[in-house]
């Protein structure tokens, strides 16, 4: 291993807040995967739905999930 990489590992090991951030980042990534799956399922449901009221309801859910995903992605990129 190169010196820079070793120093980063030591820093992470001794810095508990960095470990917590990495764990939080990992958790957010898992949640983002679930949200993406949910968004895909809702889009499939939207395509197969004929009732206008139900389509509007599903579209609102899609918009909420999309906003949550974007917020999570922004959180990960900030770190």
Residue, then its C-alpha position, 0 to 999 in steps of 0.5 A: x500500500x502506498x503511504x497516502x492510502x495508509x495515512x488515510x486508513x489510520x486517520x479513519x481508524x483514529x477518527x471516530x467521527x469519520x467512521x460514523x460519517x462513512x457508516x451514515x454514507x453507506x446507510x444513505x446509499x442503501x436507502x437510495x437503492x430502495x428508493x430507486x426501486x420504489x420509483x421504478x415500481x411506481x412508474x410501472x404502476x403509472x403506465x398500467x393505470x387508466x384512472x386519472x385520479x389514481x394516475x395523479x396520486x401515483x405521480x405525486x408519490x413518484x415526485x416525492x420519491x424523486x425529491x427524496x432521492x435527489x436530497x440523498x444524492x446531494x447529501x452524499x456528494x457533499x461529504 
